[in-house]
Structure formats: C-alpha cells, structure tokens
C-alpha cells in the first residue's frame, strides 16, 4: 500500500508498479532471476510480486525503507 496504493499501474517518475521499481533495479533483478527483464512488466502484478519477493529474499527490505516500520 505504501508504494503504490495497491495500483499495479502506479507511476511516480521513473518508478512503476506495485513496488515502484526503477528500470535499472527491475532489469538487474529480473536477469538474476532468469526472467524476462522487459520494463513493461513492472506494471504486471504477478511479475512485480515475484520480483519483489526475489529482491527481498536476496537483499532484505532496504529498497522499501520508507515503508518498513
């Protein structure tokens, strides 16, 4: 809710999707996952959730520090 208000197409400058991924963060993580790195998939809820779960498992929640309490 903190990042996008649960709106898969939410956009804030270069940040897009449920988890507001920047293009470079999206591509880096998607390639590490062995998944399609197309930036257009940032607005796909299923792909965004998978990518966020991967990033959290790998790096923790620091990318969303303003949302973590």
Secondary structure, 3 states (H helix, E strand, C coil): CCCCCCCCCCEECCEECCCCECHHHHHHHHHHHCCCCCHHHHHCHHHHHHHHHHHHHHHCCHHHCCCCC
